[in-house]
Amino acid sequence: MAARLGLDEAAVREIYEAVGREAMATGASDDERMTEVRKRMLAASRG
């Protein structure tokens, strides 16, 4: 997904790390975490 959106590896890593930290703090499920990752990737690709 990230490659199709034109996101570089550093941007993707930053998104995953930020969402992971937030998920740990809030107790979010894996499904919620991955949904948030996808939303942020889409937002990042739109600039």
CYANA upper distance limits for C-alpha pairs under 8 A (distance plus 0.5 A):
  1 MET  CA      5 LEU  CA      6.82
  2 ALA  CA      6 GLY  CA      6.77
  2 ALA  CA      7 LEU  CA      5.81
  2 ALA  CA      8 ASP  CA      8.00
  2 ALA  CA     12 VAL  CA      7.52
  2 ALA  CA     41 MET  CA      7.37
  3 ALA  CA      7 LEU  CA      6.34
  3 ALA  CA      8 ASP  CA      7.84
  5 LEU  CA     41 MET  CA      8.18
  5 LEU  CA     42 LEU  CA      7.82
  5 LEU  CA     45 SER  CA      6.21
  6 GLY  CA     45 SER  CA      7.23
  7 LEU  CA     11 ALA  CA      6.80
  7 LEU  CA     12 VAL  CA      7.16
  7 LEU  CA     41 MET  CA      8.23
  7 LEU  CA     44 ALA  CA      8.23
  7 LEU  CA     45 SER  CA      7.07
  8 ASP  CA     12 VAL  CA      6.96
  9 GLU  CA     13 ARG  CA      6.58
 10 ALA  CA     14 GLU  CA      6.65
 11 ALA  CA     15 ILE  CA      6.79
 12 VAL  CA     16 TYR  CA      6.73
 12 VAL  CA     41 MET  CA      7.82
 13 ARG  CA     17 GLU  CA      6.58
 14 GLU  CA     18 ALA  CA      6.58
 15 ILE  CA     19 VAL  CA      6.58
 15 ILE  CA     37 VAL  CA      7.01
 15 ILE  CA     40 ARG  CA      7.41
 15 ILE  CA     41 MET  CA      7.89
 16 TYR  CA     20 GLY  CA      6.40
 16 TYR  CA     37 VAL  CA      6.88
 17 GLU  CA     21 ARG  CA      6.69
 18 ALA  CA     22 GLU  CA      6.78
 19 VAL  CA     23 ALA  CA      6.44
 19 VAL  CA     33 ARG  CA      7.04
 19 VAL  CA     36 GLU  CA      7.52
 19 VAL  CA     37 VAL  CA      7.06
 20 GLY  CA     24 MET  CA      6.71
 20 GLY  CA     33 ARG  CA      7.62
 21 ARG  CA     25 ALA  CA      6.86
 22 GLU  CA     26 THR  CA      6.69
 23 ALA  CA     27 GLY  CA      5.98
 23 ALA  CA     28 ALA  CA      5.24
 23 ALA  CA     29 SER  CA      7.92
 23 ALA  CA     33 ARG  CA      6.78
 24 MET  CA     28 ALA  CA      7.30
 28 ALA  CA     32 GLU  CA      6.44
 28 ALA  CA     33 ARG  CA      6.84
 29 SER  CA     33 ARG  CA      6.66
 30 ASP  CA     34 MET  CA      6.64
 31 ASP  CA     35 THR  CA      6.63
 32 GLU  CA     36 GLU  CA      6.73
 33 ARG  CA     37 VAL  CA      6.78
 34 MET  CA     38 ARG  CA      6.73
 35 THR  CA     39 LYS  CA      6.77
 36 GLU  CA     40 ARG  CA      6.65
 37 VAL  CA     41 MET  CA      6.66
 38 ARG  CA     42 LEU  CA      6.75
 39 LYS  CA     43 ALA  CA      6.73
 40 ARG  CA     44 ALA  CA      6.48
 41 MET  CA     45 SER  CA      6.65
 42 LEU  CA     46 ARG  CA      6.97
 43 ALA  CA     47 GLY  CA      7.13
